[in-house]
Amino acid sequence: MVSNRIEQDVYIAAPVARVWEVVTEPRHVGMWFGNGEPAEIDLRPGGRIVFDHGEHGKLPAVIEEVEEPGYLSFRWAADDAGGREPDAANATLVEFTLEREGDGTRLRVVESGFSVIEGDSEAIDRRYRANKGGWGKALLSLSKYCEQEEHEWSG
């Protein structure tokens, strides 16, 4: 039986406003969570995000909540059928929480709902394991990207 949630966090040596921009602006999202191309983002509850992962396809998501600059949540399909639209039967909830910590930001990512997804339990377990490792890599990439000098990532 797969665990229901993944929780990971990272300290980023950048202010909350900068981290929020990197988490929510299309040109930045594609740099730390994609193939370098801007993501498609309609930043509002009910809006869509489409992450472009090149050879792995496009991953659509639906935004649940936006509370600038501290909280963003969305649902995406967490089964092995890449590119599926998220729905009540196949989606997990991904939550980003940003909190000021000293001169930087503590970013926490929680993905939950794996135990209630309908379908092949082995496929769901594979997705859980892939996402658990994937979030660690994504947070490291996001952290390094945020901590670059301003001139390196503005444009």
C-alpha positions, -999 to 999 in steps of 0.1 A, spaced: 0 0 0 14 34 -10 17 62 14 -8 90 10 15 120 10 49 133 1 63 162 22 95 180 14 109 214 22 140 234 14 155 267 27 161 291 -1 185 321 3 161 345 -14 132 366 -2 96 352 -3 86 376 -32 114 362 -54 106 326 -46 69 333 -53 78 347 -87 98 316 -95 70 293 -84 42 311 -103 56 329 -134 56 309 -166 91 318 -177 106 307 -144 85 276 -138 98 260 -171 134 266 -159 132 246 -127 103 222 -135 102 215 -171 123 215 -202 133 252 -201 102 264 -220 77 286 -202 49 268 -185 13 278 -193 -2 293 -162 -36 310 -155 -29 319 -119 -64 318 -104 -86 292 -87 -100 271 -115 -72 282 -139 -49 258 -156 -12 251 -155 5 230 -182 40 218 -174 60 209 -205 84 180 -198 96 176 -234 99 139 -241 78 131 -211 49 151 -225 28 179 -211 13 176 -176 -20 195 -171 -31 208 -137 -60 227 -123 -54 254 -97 -73 251 -64 -61 281 -43 -38 311 -47 -29 332 -17 0 355 -29 28 353 -18 25 324 5 3 295 -8 -5 278 -41 -23 245 -46 -32 225 -77 -45 191 -87 -29 169 -113 -33 134 -125 -10 110 -106 -14 78 -125 8 64 -153 -13 78 -181 8 109 -189 -10 140 -200 -44 130 -185 -66 157 -173 -70 157 -136 -103 146 -122 -117 133 -88 -106 97 -95 -70 103 -106 -56 135 -91 -34 144 -62 -33 178 -45 0 196 -47 6 224 -22 34 250 -21 37 270 12 63 298 14 73 313 48 99 339 56 128 324 75 156 348 85 168 365 53 154 337 31 124 315 25 113 281 37 94 264 8 74 233 17 58 211 -9 31 185 0 15 162 -25 -14 142 -10 -42 119 -21 -22 89 -35 -42 64 -13 -76 75 -28 -66 74 -65 -86 48 -84 -68 24 -107 -39 1 -109 -22 1 -75 12 -8 -90 10 22 -113 0 45 -84 29 31 -64 53 38 -93 40 74 -95 43 79 -58 80 67 -58 87 88 -89 72 119 -75 89 115 -41 123 115 -58 111 141 -83 101 167 -58 136 165 -41 152 172 -75 127 199 -83 132 217 -50 170 216 -54 167 230 -89 142 257 -78 165 266 -49 196 270 -71 176 290 -97 162 314 -70 197 319 -55 213 329 -88 223 365 -92 195 387 -105 211 393 -139 214 355 -145 177 348 -144 160 381 -154 150 386 -189 
